[in-house]
Amino acid sequence: MYTVAQLIGGVWGAGGEGGELVVHDPADGTPVTRAPVAGVDEVAKAVEAARGAAAEWAATAPAERAAALHRAADAVEAAADELAEATTAEMGKPLDDARGGVAAGVGTLRQYAELAPLRGGRTLHGGHAAVDFMAPEPRGVVAAITPWNDPVAVSCGLLGAALVTGNVVVFKPSERTPGTGWLLARALDSALPAGVLSLLTGGGEVGATLAGQELDVVAHVGSTGTGRAIAAAGARTGAKVLLENGGSDPLLVDADVDPVWAAEQAALGCFANAGQICVAVERVYVHRDVAEEFVDALVARAEALAMGPGRDPETQLGPLVDRRHRDHVHGQVTAAVAQGARIRTGGAAPGGPGAFYPATVVDGCRHEMALVREETFGPVAPVVLVDSFDEGLRCAADSPYGLAATVLTGSMSHAQRAWRELPVGTVKLNAVFGGAPGGAAQPRRGSGQGFGYGPELLDEFSTVKVVHLEAPGGGHW
């Protein structure tokens, strides 16, 4: 059992004016974490304390901040096993996958520690006796509100970039993974000056209270609805808002690709982490010419996945985060079947404890079904047949979201059209996952705003001051 404490103003304490929450293991329903729920006064106190620590941390030399972040990365790496085990216990991710998330978080911290001291302003050409320059500065107090589906990797990105650029951070992890957030905050805090990082725990009401404070930046990764509420709060307070929110990412399978290979890509995109990935494949458009062989191969891939508790080394498909989320996933599948779709495999919640849901393939789907158009966030592959690449591209582009998209094609002209015409932040050609280190993109429409990763995130947490320096009276110094 993880017993979480909050961190406010450099002091660890139980807190919990709003009560207590208990997280249950999604594999068997046993309680694994007890966490305090921050009250309104505690949230205000955390922001006030952060504001008090902001000036000194902002004035710390960039190289010193980077060295502190390197030490923080060391501390997170030392706690890697415990962090991975907590992730698996709280949200069900297979243990090897959870270890990969921690390693990704450590790598991100080190990347930002290396990049940040190299950033600088630029000099402008003005008068002969004058100097003009642009200097980056930290924005001040940042609220980081992070998700449960990859709690270490995502949090390390936001926290690392904000801290190393000289901001102080109030960290609010998801109420579904507060133990993981607490372990991460403990590791980071051990390497940082007191007061630079605070930790608040609780549910959506705590996040809403935090987002309504007088902050300089609110960075949120999570659902579109929550993101829009945070954007509205930012409009009232004047805080800058960074959002990476929901998506319904398409996969388009062209007529000229190997359908068995395409099914392998689709299975990876739809079923990894039980579909609980921001850029998971949520809808599949497959050309009619290869559809039968593609669907057969996808069904075989789905049925070959070993479902079980995340701590079991044989598990490839862990449980969903909780039964409430499983009800959401199953409800979308059931509605699609009622509208004429056909379940080829899966589609039924197993009996017994936990929040397990099998890898599910649904064909005969139509583009307008909720299972296709809305975010499912589960191990479900809804398949829509299309008669041409043009039709598939139009359907893929028709979405209220704009996070990412994948196109599998052997045609260079189709690939060129895809990346130019799809209105999303990331287009992946012939691979559902991957990408160069440090890659970043800007989500669009219902999927958010601002860079969430990469070197560009350092700029999101900075502001620029323009300075004009001229000798008195227009003479010389």
Secondary structure, 3 states (H helix, E strand, C coil): CEECCEEECCEEECCCCCCEEEEECCCCCCEEEEEECCCHHHHHHHHHHHHHHHHHHHCCCHHHHHHHHHHHHHHHHHCHHHHHHHHHHHHCCCHHHHHHHHHHHHHHHHHHHHHHHHCCCEEECCCCCEEEEEEEEECCEEEEECCCCCHHHHHHHHHHHHHHCCCEEEEECCCCCHHHHHHHHHHHHCCCCCCCEEECCCCHHHHHHHHCCCCCEEEEECCHHHHHHHHHHHHHHCCEEEEECCCCEEEEECCCCCHHHHHHHHHHHHHHHHHCCCCCEEEEEEEHHHHHHHHHHHHHHHHHCCECCCCCCCCCECCCCCHHHHHHHHHHHHHHHHCCCEEEECCCCCCCCCCCCCCEEEECCCCCCHHHHCCCCCCEEEEEEECCHHHHHHHHHCCCEECEEEEECCCHHHHHHHHHHCCCCEEEECCCCCCCCCCCCCCEECCEECCCCCCHHHHHCEEEEEEEEECHHHCCC
